[in-house]
Amino acid sequence: MKIATFNINGINRRLANLMAWLADAAPDVVCLQELKASDRQFPATALANAGYGAIWRGEASWNGVAILARGMEPILTRDELPGDPSDRQARYIEAAVNGVLIACLYAPNGNPRPGPKFDYKMRWTERLLAHAEELWATDLPIVLAGDYNIVPEPRDIYETTSYRDNALVQPESRALFARLLVQGWTDAIRAKHPHETVYTFWDYMRNRWQRDAGLRLDHLLLSRDLAPKLKASGVDREVRGAPGASDHAPVWIDLKV
């Protein structure tokens, strides 16, 4: 079972890029972030024609998350992160696919810091931690996949001082991600690439793709049931280099389920 996460950065603008990757990589499940499309604008018909059922929660111009499943319809279990009924940003969706619970998340960026956006990032991620702990206690096979907007460690970002004050690399942000791992979740990329430099995002500015000046922001975390079944994990870097590409590349895992 191949599961991927991909911050598409505008699904309709980059639909051709998405379709080309789906045809080439043939993932069984895909978590998409930053749809930047309302519910009515989501290209469900085009994806169905490509063989993928979908659930989504859109948001005009910003955010938006979706789960795609090859040859089947995902079964929606939740379309918002619990803990704050007043939060209407489309950042979380959850579904059952072929016996695995898939959580797709798009965490807040948090910039500029300090300020209300960073405060929201902290509150939102605390809510994610609380929900993840509840999910862990179920003992179900679960994948927490998405753009966490956190660089977990210094080795997950190219050598630079330009991100020194950025919300993505702050000790408070990294501490929250570390607390997820303390709950027991397995970082699938690090499990298979413990010593390698792995990036999933390259900003459009300052030739960062050409210079391989990247960050690791997109993560797939596995429950105790799935961690032993992890066969491989990786990043489809070449997708980032295509014309009109998102600034993220797809990140994937292969599970023996």
Backbone bond lengths (Angstrom), bond angles and torsions (degrees), N, CA, C in turn:
res aa  C-N    CA-C-N  psi(-1)  N-CA   C-N-CA  omega(-1)  CA-C   N-CA-C  phi
1 M - - - 1.466 - - 1.522 108.21 -
2 K 1.307 115.99 115.81 1.464 121.28 -178.56 1.524 109.03 -99.92
3 I 1.336 115.25 120.73 1.465 122.17 -177.53 1.517 108.19 -120.08
4 A 1.319 116.66 134.06 1.460 120.90 -176.83 1.515 110.95 -131.34
5 T 1.319 115.21 155.77 1.453 122.02 169.95 1.518 108.28 -124.98
6 F 1.345 115.63 140.03 1.461 120.21 -173.10 1.528 108.46 -150.02
7 N 1.314 116.00 113.09 1.462 120.50 170.47 1.523 106.63 -78.57
8 I 1.321 116.67 105.48 1.455 121.81 -170.78 1.522 112.84 -82.97
9 N 1.341 116.99 -19.27 1.469 121.60 176.17 1.528 111.77 56.20
10 G 1.335 115.22 52.32 1.468 121.05 178.78 1.516 111.20 105.04
11 I 1.349 116.59 90.23 1.470 119.60 -169.88 1.522 112.59 -67.44
12 N 1.305 118.54 -36.97 1.462 118.75 -179.08 1.522 111.74 -76.17
13 R 1.295 116.57 -36.13 1.470 120.28 177.01 1.518 111.32 -64.79
14 R 1.333 117.05 -32.10 1.466 120.91 -175.03 1.526 112.09 -117.26
15 L 1.335 115.27 27.20 1.464 118.84 -177.88 1.523 111.67 -61.39
16 A 1.321 118.11 -40.06 1.469 120.60 179.21 1.528 110.56 -62.38
17 N 1.330 116.99 -40.85 1.465 120.36 177.47 1.526 110.54 -62.63
18 L 1.332 116.11 -43.42 1.457 120.34 179.81 1.519 110.92 -63.00
19 M 1.318 117.07 -45.75 1.464 120.76 -178.66 1.527 111.62 -62.98
20 A 1.311 116.94 -39.63 1.464 120.20 179.43 1.529 110.46 -64.08
21 W 1.327 115.85 -41.96 1.466 118.74 179.35 1.526 111.42 -68.13
22 L 1.329 118.15 -42.34 1.460 120.60 177.89 1.528 111.25 -58.31
23 A 1.323 116.28 -42.96 1.466 120.14 -179.70 1.523 111.47 -65.79
24 D 1.310 116.76 -35.25 1.464 120.74 -176.51 1.525 111.86 -82.09
25 A 1.332 117.04 -44.56 1.462 120.71 -173.38 1.519 113.34 -89.75
26 A 1.322 117.69 -27.36 1.465 124.24 179.24 1.528 113.04 50.17
27 P 1.323 118.53 52.26 1.465 119.64 176.16 1.524 110.89 -68.29
28 D 1.318 116.70 150.52 1.459 120.87 177.73 1.521 111.70 -79.97
29 V 1.330 116.23 -34.61 1.462 122.35 179.84 1.520 108.30 -136.81
30 V 1.327 116.36 138.14 1.463 121.15 177.74 1.521 109.02 -131.98
31 C 1.327 115.91 129.25 1.457 122.11 170.73 1.525 108.16 -101.11
32 L 1.316 116.12 122.91 1.462 121.52 -179.05 1.519 110.06 -110.56
33 Q 1.335 115.35 143.85 1.455 121.16 175.46 1.532 110.20 -129.08
34 E 1.299 114.29 164.93 1.468 123.03 -179.37 1.529 111.40 53.88
35 L 1.323 115.41 54.00 1.468 119.70 177.32 1.522 111.24 -60.91
36 K 1.328 117.00 -37.04 1.468 122.64 -176.70 1.530 110.41 52.83
37 A 1.319 115.07 45.49 1.462 122.33 -178.51 1.517 108.83 -150.49
38 S 1.313 116.38 144.24 1.459 120.55 174.26 1.523 109.43 -72.04
39 D 1.327 116.46 170.09 1.467 119.78 178.16 1.526 111.56 -56.27
40 R 1.321 116.56 -41.22 1.468 120.71 -177.78 1.524 111.97 -71.15
41 Q 1.313 117.61 -23.14 1.463 120.96 -178.90 1.523 113.09 -87.43
42 F 1.316 117.70 -6.76 1.463 120.17 -177.67 1.537 110.01 -66.71
43 P 1.350 119.03 131.70 1.468 122.00 -173.39 1.525 113.08 -82.14
44 A 1.324 116.49 60.59 1.463 121.13 -175.70 1.530 111.93 -62.79
45 T 1.315 117.20 -38.77 1.467 120.19 -178.21 1.518 111.33 -65.42
46 A 1.325 116.86 -44.64 1.464 120.28 179.45 1.524 110.74 -61.95
47 L 1.316 116.92 -40.92 1.461 120.08 179.25 1.525 111.30 -68.69
48 A 1.327 117.28 -38.23 1.466 120.25 176.32 1.520 111.07 -62.27
49 N 1.314 116.36 -39.74 1.458 120.43 177.78 1.534 111.76 -64.88
50 A 1.336 115.69 -25.31 1.463 120.41 176.81 1.527 111.88 -87.76
51 G 1.352 116.51 -0.06 1.458 120.55 175.17 1.504 115.69 97.93
52 Y 1.344 117.00 15.29 1.462 120.02 -175.89 1.524 111.86 -119.29
53 G 1.344 115.65 124.47 1.450 120.57 166.32 1.522 108.68 -77.33
54 A 1.320 116.98 159.33 1.459 119.20 -174.66 1.513 111.92 -151.39
55 I 1.316 114.47 148.79 1.464 122.49 163.23 1.516 106.32 -125.57
56 W 1.319 117.11 151.45 1.458 118.88 -176.24 1.514 110.32 -156.71
57 R 1.321 113.24 159.23 1.450 120.97 168.28 1.521 106.32 -133.02
58 G 1.322 115.41 109.65 1.450 120.45 -175.41 1.511 112.95 -92.68
59 E 1.317 113.85 168.45 1.465 121.73 174.74 1.526 107.01 -154.99
60 A 1.289 116.90 121.58 1.460 120.87 -175.16 1.528 110.40 -58.80
61 S 1.308 115.45 127.28 1.468 125.07 173.39 1.526 114.23 76.58
62 W 1.337 118.80 -25.09 1.460 120.20 -173.42 1.532 110.64 -137.89
63 N 1.323 115.65 162.31 1.462 123.04 168.72 1.531 111.67 51.51
64 G 1.323 117.59 -145.37 1.454 122.61 -179.50 1.520 112.21 95.30
65 V 1.344 116.52 133.50 1.462 122.71 -178.63 1.528 109.18 -137.64
66 A 1.335 115.58 153.40 1.466 120.92 -179.67 1.515 109.83 -152.44
67 I 1.325 115.06 155.18 1.460 122.18 172.77 1.521 108.03 -125.12
68 L 1.323 116.50 125.84 1.458 123.28 177.56 1.524 109.27 -107.86
69 A 1.327 116.77 146.36 1.457 121.39 176.75 1.522 109.10 -136.17
70 R 1.308 116.03 128.79 1.469 120.56 -176.59 1.522 110.23 -75.23
71 G 1.322 116.13 121.28 1.448 122.28 175.16 1.512 115.54 75.50
72 M 1.328 117.77 12.47 1.465 119.59 179.41 1.519 109.31 -159.21
73 E 1.321 115.11 170.73 1.455 121.46 178.06 1.526 109.14 -101.77
74 P 1.322 118.88 124.76 1.468 119.78 173.29 1.533 109.71 -62.40
75 I 1.317 115.97 146.64 1.466 121.26 179.43 1.522 108.02 -100.51
76 L 1.317 116.10 108.28 1.457 121.98 -176.44 1.526 110.81 -62.07
77 T 1.328 116.43 130.42 1.460 121.43 175.13 1.529 112.13 -115.71
78 R 1.341 117.41 -24.78 1.466 120.67 -179.46 1.527 108.53 -164.37
79 D 1.332 117.10 140.10 1.467 119.47 178.36 1.524 113.01 -123.84
80 E 1.332 115.73 20.54 1.455 119.91 173.29 1.518 109.00 -157.55
81 L 1.323 115.57 154.72 1.453 120.53 177.58 1.521 108.73 -81.69
82 P 1.337 118.47 125.84 1.468 119.39 -177.85 1.527 111.78 -68.72
83 G 1.324 115.14 162.38 1.451 120.62 173.93 1.508 115.61 115.98
84 D 1.354 117.72 -16.67 1.457 120.60 179.36 1.524 109.07 -153.44
85 P 1.332 118.12 90.81 1.467 120.87 -178.13 1.520 113.91 -60.61
86 S 1.319 117.65 -19.83 1.470 120.29 -179.26 1.528 112.74 -81.92
87 D 1.322 118.04 -11.71 1.463 121.49 -178.37 1.521 109.26 -82.03
88 R 1.333 116.85 110.83 1.461 121.32 -176.68 1.527 112.98 -104.87
89 Q 1.327 117.82 7.05 1.459 119.27 179.10 1.531 110.18 -70.64
90 A 1.333 116.35 136.82 1.470 122.49 -175.76 1.528 109.36 -83.95
91 R 1.338 115.33 88.30 1.459 120.08 -173.24 1.527 113.99 -127.49
92 Y 1.332 118.65 -0.39 1.465 119.02 -175.06 1.520 109.54 -151.57
93 I 1.339 114.77 136.27 1.457 120.90 173.56 1.527 107.52 -149.83
94 E 1.327 116.04 151.14 1.463 120.79 -170.96 1.525 108.47 -143.12
95 A 1.326 116.61 140.56 1.462 119.61 -177.87 1.522 110.88 -154.48
96 A 1.318 115.26 156.02 1.459 121.90 171.41 1.526 108.66 -93.99
97 V 1.323 115.64 129.78 1.461 121.64 178.52 1.522 108.32 -135.59
98 N 1.321 116.25 112.46 1.461 121.53 174.34 1.531 112.40 52.95
99 G 1.335 116.19 41.65 1.452 120.69 175.31 1.512 115.98 87.03
100 V 1.336 117.26 2.12 1.466 121.57 178.71 1.521 108.20 -118.80
101 L 1.340 116.37 135.87 1.454 120.57 175.20 1.524 108.40 -86.92
102 I 1.327 115.79 121.62 1.455 122.78 -176.72 1.524 108.90 -108.93
103 A 1.323 116.97 121.80 1.460 122.33 173.70 1.520 108.48 -108.41
104 C 1.316 116.06 124.96 1.467 122.59 -179.63 1.528 107.75 -112.65
105 L 1.327 116.97 123.44 1.458 120.28 -175.06 1.518 112.02 -132.75
106 Y 1.324 113.97 148.26 1.456 122.45 172.67 1.520 107.46 -129.54
107 A 1.313 115.97 95.30 1.456 121.18 -175.01 1.527 111.33 -73.97
108 P 1.318 117.72 152.86 1.464 121.03 179.26 1.529 111.80 -62.53
109 N 1.329 115.12 146.34 1.460 121.46 178.31 1.525 111.00 -69.63
110 G 1.318 117.15 -46.74 1.454 120.98 174.36 1.510 116.77 92.70
111 N 1.328 118.22 -0.43 1.463 120.86 178.48 1.516 111.01 -95.65
112 P 1.334 117.27 148.46 1.469 127.16 -0.01 1.530 112.00 -79.33
113 R 1.288 113.32 155.20 1.454 121.91 178.19 1.523 108.63 -120.49
114 P 1.334 118.01 135.44 1.468 128.31 -2.43 1.521 111.25 -77.31
115 G 1.318 115.78 164.92 1.450 120.19 178.27 1.514 111.03 153.74
116 P 1.333 117.16 -179.29 1.469 120.90 -175.99 1.525 113.48 -64.07
117 K 1.336 117.83 -30.79 1.469 118.77 179.74 1.528 111.31 -69.36
118 F 1.319 116.80 -37.06 1.466 119.30 176.20 1.525 110.49 -69.25
119 D 1.317 116.74 -39.36 1.462 120.46 177.54 1.534 110.38 -60.79
120 Y 1.343 116.45 -41.24 1.469 120.77 177.88 1.532 110.56 -64.15
121 K 1.331 116.41 -40.75 1.468 120.18 177.60 1.522 110.76 -57.23
122 M 1.334 116.03 -45.61 1.461 120.46 -179.46 1.529 111.22 -63.97
123 R 1.328 117.22 -45.70 1.475 120.77 -179.32 1.524 110.52 -64.06
124 W 1.326 116.68 -43.73 1.468 120.81 -177.77 1.526 110.40 -62.90
125 T 1.321 116.18 -43.69 1.462 119.27 -177.38 1.519 111.01 -70.98
126 E 1.318 117.88 -32.43 1.465 119.99 172.40 1.532 110.56 -61.32
127 R 1.322 116.59 -40.40 1.469 120.07 175.96 1.528 110.90 -63.35
128 L 1.334 116.54 -39.80 1.461 119.87 176.56 1.528 110.68 -60.92
129 L 1.310 117.10 -43.09 1.461 121.00 178.69 1.532 110.97 -59.91
130 A 1.319 116.57 -43.68 1.462 120.17 -179.97 1.525 111.18 -63.33
131 H 1.338 116.40 -43.35 1.462 119.48 -179.98 1.526 111.06 -69.57
132 A 1.327 116.69 -39.07 1.465 120.34 178.43 1.526 110.75 -61.23
133 E 1.319 116.96 -38.11 1.459 120.42 178.30 1.526 110.87 -64.29
134 E 1.326 116.81 -39.58 1.460 120.46 176.38 1.524 111.19 -65.34
135 L 1.326 116.64 -41.41 1.459 120.06 178.19 1.526 111.10 -64.08
136 W 1.324 116.13 -43.09 1.462 120.43 179.85 1.530 110.98 -57.16
137 A 1.309 116.10 -39.29 1.467 120.80 -176.70 1.524 112.85 -67.82
138 T 1.337 118.05 -16.69 1.460 120.53 -179.95 1.520 112.76 -75.49
139 D 1.338 117.26 -20.03 1.473 122.84 -176.36 1.529 112.83 64.72
140 L 1.311 117.26 18.20 1.457 120.67 174.85 1.534 110.68 -77.75
141 P 1.328 117.68 158.63 1.474 120.16 170.24 1.530 109.12 -74.23
142 I 1.325 117.16 116.59 1.464 122.11 -170.22 1.525 109.96 -134.93
143 V 1.326 115.77 141.70 1.457 122.96 170.47 1.522 108.25 -122.54
144 L 1.333 116.60 124.98 1.458 122.46 172.62 1.517 107.63 -100.54
145 A 1.325 116.76 104.58 1.457 121.00 -170.35 1.520 110.84 -122.30
146 G 1.330 115.79 142.35 1.454 117.84 173.77 1.505 114.06 155.15
147 D 1.326 113.22 -170.12 1.456 122.81 175.93 1.520 107.04 -92.27
148 Y 1.318 116.22 103.96 1.464 121.94 -177.81 1.524 112.16 -82.08
149 N 1.317 117.02 -12.37 1.461 122.14 -176.04 1.523 111.95 51.28
150 I 1.325 115.26 39.24 1.459 123.20 173.68 1.525 108.23 -136.92
151 V 1.319 116.12 130.61 1.461 123.02 170.91 1.531 106.04 -91.18
152 P 1.326 119.71 107.32 1.465 120.15 -168.72 1.524 115.29 -61.58
153 E 1.343 116.59 -39.10 1.456 120.52 -174.23 1.524 109.77 -140.08
154 P 1.339 118.01 161.70 1.465 120.29 176.69 1.530 113.65 -55.59
155 R 1.316 118.60 -32.63 1.467 120.46 -179.51 1.530 112.65 -72.07
156 D 1.336 117.43 -8.58 1.462 121.48 179.84 1.523 112.75 -91.46
157 I 1.324 117.35 14.64 1.461 121.85 176.99 1.527 108.16 -144.12
158 Y 1.315 116.13 145.18 1.468 120.16 178.99 1.526 110.15 -62.93
159 E 1.315 115.86 159.02 1.460 120.61 -177.18 1.525 110.43 -69.03
160 T 1.332 115.36 114.21 1.461 119.81 -174.54 1.522 109.65 -163.48
161 T 1.327 116.30 158.37 1.458 121.29 169.90 1.525 111.09 -109.21
162 S 1.335 117.30 -3.07 1.463 120.58 -174.55 1.518 112.75 -69.66
163 Y 1.328 118.00 -20.09 1.461 121.45 179.28 1.530 112.17 -100.15
164 R 1.316 117.22 12.06 1.464 120.97 -172.62 1.531 112.78 -53.90
165 D 1.335 116.89 -40.75 1.463 120.80 -177.97 1.526 112.84 -100.69
166 N 1.321 117.40 8.05 1.455 122.00 -176.04 1.532 111.13 -75.00
167 A 1.327 115.67 142.46 1.462 120.81 -178.87 1.528 113.04 -61.78
168 L 1.322 117.70 -25.10 1.461 121.49 -175.21 1.523 113.32 -67.21
169 V 1.328 117.32 -24.21 1.459 120.67 -171.74 1.525 113.27 -117.21
170 Q 1.312 118.01 7.01 1.459 120.39 -175.70 1.535 111.54 -69.48
171 P 1.322 116.91 149.50 1.469 119.76 178.33 1.528 112.80 -54.97
172 E 1.337 117.11 -36.98 1.461 119.56 179.72 1.532 111.25 -63.96
173 S 1.337 116.26 -40.84 1.464 120.76 179.02 1.522 110.37 -65.70
174 R 1.319 116.09 -47.54 1.460 120.39 -178.35 1.530 111.32 -64.17
175 A 1.308 116.47 -34.33 1.463 119.51 179.09 1.527 111.22 -64.26
176 L 1.324 117.51 -36.70 1.458 120.40 178.12 1.525 111.11 -65.56
177 F 1.336 117.49 -42.84 1.463 120.29 177.87 1.532 109.72 -63.82
178 A 1.322 116.84 -41.79 1.461 120.16 179.13 1.525 111.24 -60.89
179 R 1.316 116.82 -34.88 1.468 119.94 178.85 1.524 112.08 -66.58
180 L 1.337 117.85 -30.31 1.462 120.14 173.12 1.528 110.46 -62.80
181 L 1.312 116.80 -43.81 1.460 120.23 -179.69 1.531 110.33 -66.67
182 V 1.326 117.54 -34.75 1.462 120.89 177.59 1.526 110.70 -64.06
183 Q 1.333 117.00 -31.70 1.472 119.54 175.44 1.519 111.42 -60.88
184 G 1.345 116.58 -25.31 1.453 120.75 179.00 1.514 115.26 127.44
185 W 1.330 117.77 -10.10 1.461 121.54 -178.42 1.523 111.13 -64.19
186 T 1.329 115.94 143.92 1.460 122.56 -179.95 1.520 110.31 -101.59
187 D 1.327 116.80 125.30 1.458 123.61 174.76 1.536 107.40 -76.10
188 A 1.332 116.49 106.14 1.461 121.00 -169.61 1.523 113.30 -64.75
189 I 1.322 117.38 -35.16 1.468 119.38 178.24 1.524 110.13 -66.78
190 R 1.319 117.04 -48.88 1.461 119.79 -179.02 1.528 112.10 -66.77
191 A 1.326 117.76 -30.01 1.462 120.48 179.45 1.526 111.50 -62.17
192 K 1.334 117.00 -36.19 1.462 121.07 -178.38 1.529 113.14 -101.43
193 H 1.328 117.01 -14.62 1.465 121.03 -179.99 1.531 108.97 -132.85
194 P 1.323 117.16 64.64 1.465 120.19 -170.99 1.525 114.63 -66.53
195 H 1.319 117.96 -24.10 1.459 120.11 -174.19 1.530 113.41 -120.73
196 E 1.325 116.95 -0.36 1.459 119.97 -174.82 1.523 111.83 -89.38
197 T 1.332 115.30 154.92 1.455 121.35 169.72 1.525 107.96 -82.55
198 V 1.311 116.63 120.82 1.466 122.16 -177.67 1.526 108.34 -129.22
199 Y 1.335 115.95 124.25 1.461 121.35 175.84 1.525 109.31 -117.68
200 T 1.338 115.48 151.99 1.470 120.55 177.17 1.524 112.52 -126.41
201 F 1.340 117.06 -7.63 1.467 122.58 -175.61 1.520 109.29 -140.92
202 W 1.345 114.28 135.35 1.456 121.79 175.79 1.522 107.68 -135.30
203 D 1.319 117.05 114.53 1.460 121.78 -177.89 1.528 110.26 -60.04
204 Y 1.335 115.10 150.55 1.469 120.04 177.41 1.531 112.14 -69.10
205 M 1.327 117.41 -23.32 1.453 121.64 -173.44 1.527 111.84 -78.07
206 R 1.328 115.74 152.10 1.467 124.14 168.41 1.527 113.81 55.85
207 N 1.322 117.37 35.48 1.466 121.87 175.81 1.532 113.16 53.97
208 R 1.325 115.95 36.49 1.464 117.94 -175.24 1.530 112.45 -67.96
209 W 1.323 117.88 -31.37 1.468 118.52 175.40 1.520 109.91 -67.06
210 Q 1.311 117.17 -47.89 1.451 121.48 -178.69 1.533 111.67 -61.71
211 R 1.326 116.54 -31.75 1.466 120.96 -179.29 1.532 112.28 -91.53
212 D 1.316 117.70 0.87 1.468 122.90 -173.61 1.520 111.03 53.00
213 A 1.325 115.39 43.03 1.461 121.98 177.43 1.522 108.01 -94.75
214 G 1.315 115.60 81.39 1.454 120.58 -170.03 1.516 114.24 -112.93
215 L 1.332 113.90 177.19 1.461 123.59 176.83 1.523 108.20 -137.03
216 R 1.316 116.66 153.76 1.467 121.01 172.84 1.515 108.07 -104.54
217 L 1.342 115.45 103.54 1.462 122.97 -177.23 1.521 112.95 -114.25
218 D 1.330 116.77 -21.45 1.464 122.22 -171.28 1.524 108.99 -104.54
219 H 1.320 116.28 124.80 1.460 121.01 -169.54 1.527 111.18 -134.41
220 L 1.320 115.64 149.05 1.460 122.88 171.57 1.519 107.28 -122.59
221 L 1.324 116.17 116.67 1.456 122.47 -179.73 1.519 109.27 -107.41
222 L 1.327 115.66 136.49 1.459 121.54 -172.27 1.520 111.48 -113.57
223 S 1.333 115.58 142.59 1.452 121.98 175.29 1.526 110.37 -73.02
224 R 1.327 115.84 169.90 1.469 120.69 -176.20 1.524 111.95 -60.84
225 D 1.316 117.45 -31.27 1.461 121.16 179.58 1.517 112.26 -69.85
226 L 1.339 116.85 -35.21 1.462 120.33 -174.63 1.531 113.75 -90.53
227 A 1.307 117.98 -26.67 1.464 120.14 -175.78 1.530 113.06 -53.69
228 P 1.347 119.67 -43.21 1.464 118.64 179.15 1.531 113.55 -70.05
229 K 1.336 116.99 -13.52 1.467 121.19 -177.32 1.525 112.40 -96.03
230 L 1.337 116.91 4.25 1.463 121.11 -179.79 1.525 109.79 -73.51
231 K 1.330 116.46 116.04 1.456 121.93 179.77 1.523 112.23 -93.27
232 A 1.342 116.63 -37.08 1.464 120.42 -176.63 1.515 109.15 -161.49
233 S 1.322 115.85 158.02 1.460 121.57 173.03 1.518 107.96 -149.46
234 G 1.345 115.72 154.81 1.455 118.05 -178.37 1.513 112.43 -174.29
235 V 1.323 114.58 -177.42 1.462 123.60 179.62 1.521 108.31 -127.62
236 D 1.325 117.52 128.68 1.467 121.46 176.30 1.527 108.88 -84.31
237 R 1.317 115.57 75.80 1.462 122.68 -173.46 1.520 113.08 -58.44
238 E 1.323 115.98 -36.08 1.462 119.29 -174.38 1.523 112.25 -61.66
239 V 1.319 117.80 -24.11 1.464 121.52 178.97 1.528 110.26 -63.98
240 R 1.327 117.08 -33.63 1.461 120.90 178.86 1.528 111.83 -66.28
241 G 1.326 117.68 -25.99 1.456 121.26 -177.13 1.512 115.04 -88.79
242 A 1.319 118.59 -1.49 1.458 121.57 -179.21 1.532 110.71 -74.56
243 P 1.327 118.11 154.24 1.470 120.27 176.28 1.530 111.02 -58.52
244 G 1.317 116.71 135.70 1.456 121.79 178.36 1.512 114.78 71.25
245 A 1.329 118.47 21.15 1.459 122.05 -172.59 1.521 112.53 -73.08
246 S 1.322 114.96 157.22 1.454 121.79 165.93 1.522 108.33 -63.60
247 D 1.338 116.13 161.87 1.462 119.37 175.07 1.523 112.30 -82.90
248 H 1.337 117.57 -0.93 1.458 123.32 172.14 1.528 109.93 -109.61
249 A 1.315 116.57 157.09 1.460 122.50 171.12 1.526 109.37 -110.39
250 P 1.333 118.03 153.74 1.462 119.84 176.06 1.531 111.40 -65.69
251 V 1.318 114.94 140.02 1.466 122.32 176.00 1.525 106.80 -117.19
252 W 1.332 117.61 136.70 1.464 119.08 -171.47 1.533 112.23 -139.07
253 I 1.317 113.89 159.87 1.453 122.33 172.12 1.519 108.62 -132.44
254 D 1.318 115.20 153.72 1.467 121.76 174.63 1.513 106.99 -120.58
255 L 1.334 116.78 118.17 1.450 122.72 -177.75 1.530 110.68 -110.33
256 K 1.298 116.08 141.64 1.461 120.85 171.81 1.510 107.45 -94.13
257 V 1.335 116.06 96.34 1.460 121.44 -177.15 1.521 110.41 -121.13
